[in-house]
Amino acid sequence: MNDPISLWRRLQAENLVDAQPPEDDPSTAPTPWVARLLAGAAAWIATPLLLLFVALSMGDLLTDETAAIVIGALMCGAAIMPLRQPGGEFLQQGATIVSVAGIALVGFGLSQGLDLHSTTVAACLAVLSAALYALSRVPIHQFMCAGVLVFAMVWLFNGTSPERLSVLQPLVAWVAVLLWSLDSRADPAIRWHAHLPPLMWVVTITAVGLAWAGQIDAWDRVDPNLIVAARYASAALLPVAAFLVGRSSLRAGDRRLFLLLVIAAVVLAWLWRWSPGITLGIALMLVAFARGNALLLAFAAIALAVYLAGYYYEMAVPLLDKALWLGVAGAVLAILHVVLRRWPAGSSR
Amino acid sequence: MTFWSSWNDESAQRAQLARWRRSGAIDDAAWQSARELTGRYPSAPTWRGFLEHLSLWLAAALLAAAAICFVAANWDALGRFARLAGLQVALVAASFAAWRLGLDRPAGQATLLLSALLLGGLLALVGQTYQTGADTWQLFALWAVLLVPWVIAGLSAPLSLLWCIVLSLALHLYLLEQLHGERWPWLGVGLLNIALLVIWQWAGTRAPGLHGRTGPRLLAALSLGLLTLAAVTSIFGERVGVDYALLGWAIAMIVVVGSGLIWRRDLVLLALAALSFIVVATAGMGRALYAFADPGIGGLLLMALLVIGQASAASMLLRRLALNEGRA
């Protein structure tokens, strides 16, 4: 019996609450993730249309980049009120699209008109998107602002060069996993708690994207020592994630299983130290499971499957070596499964 | 109770507590005590179930990938006979292990999936070794036909999905070879997957292994994705009017909406259908506006507003359905 009423009664029986269970208010009920996803996809379709409309409406003004910055800033400013106090779905969607189109116009104006260095443009966009993120209460708008923020930060880091990307990859992966792990311990009443998930999703998607980018041959030109250091840093994430997620719930319940999880994570991290997408995928799956997040679990599983498919085409590793590494890792996991099946549950502390 | 349903229950309980805490229905002291009362999430037995399944399915996937890489490596040090015999032995061993472990257990299902993948590897190896001259679509078609006993024996989501992918690949490659243009393969594979979706939903009511929602969702996503592409290409094609692509898309929409709304309520299917509708309706509106009227740049604003309106309506509908589902 785990429905809300039964849970409330359990709390009541323990004198933790005294009133009747709070009624579900349709206006404050959480939006299902599929509806958020749909809204996000629609925003991607509508934003270019609106941008094109604004650009064509400006006519000759389009050549005046200062006008683009002013109009973009006005659009961002006009959208703030409906984004802070979300009303109907239409207003939310419209405000999101106007705001994102505004950011794009400001970015265009800054990069084309004021003769600024690209890092200055990136810094300005990072500040603007961070401010809009903090002001907004609409998750899909926050997600899009976080996308601009992370992209600008990567640009600031000069992340387009393979050297920088190879360093950035483990860094972003660590941030993603730590954010999800720390967030699961925070008190939901803290104000930032409800507003963090869009940023965590963007960081996670970026981490996975960077791991996929590591499969491109261009990275072969990077200093081998740098690559080795980045790969080890990325691989270390798996045992740390296993320790973090197991420590809170598993260590107290079944210490033996906790130890087995950490040991298996160390072995797998060692075996897959050259393939950051696999260690990141498994680490994210562990975090998603510990956090009770089915969507993140599905995303991590898909990311892992896509990375494995890409691994087949990685030119740096001969096919026979790939067969060997895959076979050994598969055998280790099969042994782990047999051990888990046969090993009785350990005692709790 | 399986570890999956325990995990879902625990996650729902935790989410509910967090919602109450956020809305102020419970204070900090009650929040801390409630967490102690309901136990640590996920519980140790749930963790054990998850790790057992994760290690099992990852092991099966990695071992199958190892076999595929091994076949592709075409290792000279191993003779033709040794390579073929080695893979055949592995195939027989995996099938035997699946039977011994029992097909009603996850271990048996994972081993059966491994043997189904080894079958594909063996067919590829035969083609590679004897240079049979067969087209790639024939390899996939033969694999799909030979897989049927595996699918019937297993009646599980992973195996059935593998079969759907192999069959779709065979049809896609065949249509690509026989007909010119990308639209026909999109249309063919899209309609095939709609038919497979109907079969899956029907089979799901009879076979517990096919009862989950992942399979139908993936089939609907693939089908609607391809048919939406075909429909949009058709809308922006040279001829104006309804053609096979739009007809195919309309059939797919009816099936997916009917399946997600009436047959078995699923918000993901409805969201996929809504997104596909928004894309096709916006493309149609754009084409009609600029073909029959001259709205100028105002047409762009109109289309942006149309997208926002459709997305808002769909979002509201999904939210209402989710709320009703929660109350039911």
Interface residues (C-beta under 8 A of the other chain):
Chain A: N2 P4 L7 R10 L11 E14 L16 V17 A19 P21 P22 D24 P26 T28 A29 P30 T31 P32 V34 A35 L37 L38 A39 A41 A42 A43 I45 A46 L49 L50 L52 F53 L56 S57 G88 E89 F90 Q92 Q93 G94 I97 D187 P188 A189 H193 A194 G246 S248 S249 L250 A252 G253 D254 L257 L261 A264 I282 M285 F289 A290 G292 N293 A294 A305 L308 Y311 Y312 P318 L319 L320 K322 A323 L324 W325 L326 G327 A329 G330 A331 L333 A334 L336 H337 L340 R341 A345 S348
Chain B: W7 N8 D9 E10 S11 A12 Q13 R14 A15 Q16 L17 A18 R19 W20 R21 R22 S23 G24 A25 I26 D28 A29 A30 W31 S33 A34 L37 T38 R40 Y41 P42 S43 A44 P45 W47 R48 F50 L51 E52 L54 S55 L56 L58 A59 A60 A61 L62 L63 A65 A66 A67 I68 C69 F70 A72 A73 W75 A107 L267 V268 L270 A271 A274 L275 I278 V279 T282 I297 G298 L300 L301 M303 A304 L305 V307 I308 G309 Q310 A311 S312 A313 A314 S315 M316 L318 R319 R320 A322 L323 G326 R327
